[in-house]
Amino acid sequence: MAKPPFGALTGAIVALGTVLGCLAVELRAVGYEQYVESVSTAAVLMYVTASLIVATWVRYRQTPLD
């Protein structure tokens, strides 16, 4: 069985969270205040998802593969 791509998935989700965070800053600077909260929430959700994937990765590595 092939190893699940935890590292690539985590990296992609963290990158998406970073892009969304930068977008939120840009939206605030341009004056689109009504969208900043939604985009910021999505960015935080991406970071939480990435941390849960890392926790799953750690748990996966601790289980013996028989």
N, C-alpha and C positions, 0 to 999 in steps of 0.2 A: 504494500500500500504506500502510495506517495505521501510525502509530508504535506500537510495543509499550508498554504501560502500566508501564514500569519504576518510575517514581516512586511511583505509587499502590501497586504491589505491595510495594515496599520499605517504604513507610510503614506498610502494614497488617501486614507481618511484624515490623517493629520494635515496633509497638504490641502485638502478640501476645506478643513476647518480654518486653516491659515488664510486661504483665499477669501473665505466668507468673512473673516475678521477684518481683513484689509478692505473688503467691499463695504462693510459697515462703517468703517472710518471714513471712507470716501463719500458714502451717502450722507453722513453727518456734515462733512465739509461742504458739500454741494447744496445742502438744504433739504434733503428728502428725509426729514425726521420721522415721518410716518412709517418708513420701512426699516429704520435702524434696529428697532427692537426685535422684529421678526428675523432679520439676518443675523443679529447677534445671538439670538436663541438657537438658530440653526448651527452657528459656529461652535457654541458651547456643547450642543448635542453631538457634534462630530468628535470633539475632544473626549467627551464621556464615552462615546462608542469605541474610540481608539483605546482608551484605558481598559474597557471591558474586554476588548480583544487581547490586549496584553495579559490580562488576568487569565483569560482562557488559555493563552499560549503557555503560561507558566504551569497551569494545572495539567495541560496536555503533556508537557515534558516530564511531569512527575509520575504519570501513570505508566506502568510497565506495559510494553507492547509484546504480548505473547503471540 
